[in-house]
Amino acid sequence: MSRFSEVKDLVMSLEADFEKFYEKGNQAAGTRVRKGMQELKNMAQDIRKEVQDMKNAG
């Protein structure tokens, strides 16, 4: 479950930047949101591969 915690922590760490961008129009916060979403995408891909490998091994 540590992988789930990593995803959850990343999403929660972006909450303030989401608010700043969508509610206040802060462009720098938008850049941080995009960077965080890219990290989330990469993390999700890694987890998918890990799950597939474990599934195929078992």
C-alpha positions, 0 to 999 in steps of 0.5 A: 500500500505504500505505492498508494500512499505515494500517489495520494501524497503527491495529489494532496501536495498539489491541492494548494497549487490547483486552488491558486491556479483555478481560483486566482489565475496564478500562472506559476501555480499552473506550471507547478500543477503541470509538473505535478501531473507529469510526475503523477503520470510517470508514477502511474505508469511505473505502478501499472508495470509493477502490477503487470509484472507481479500478475505475470509472475504469480 
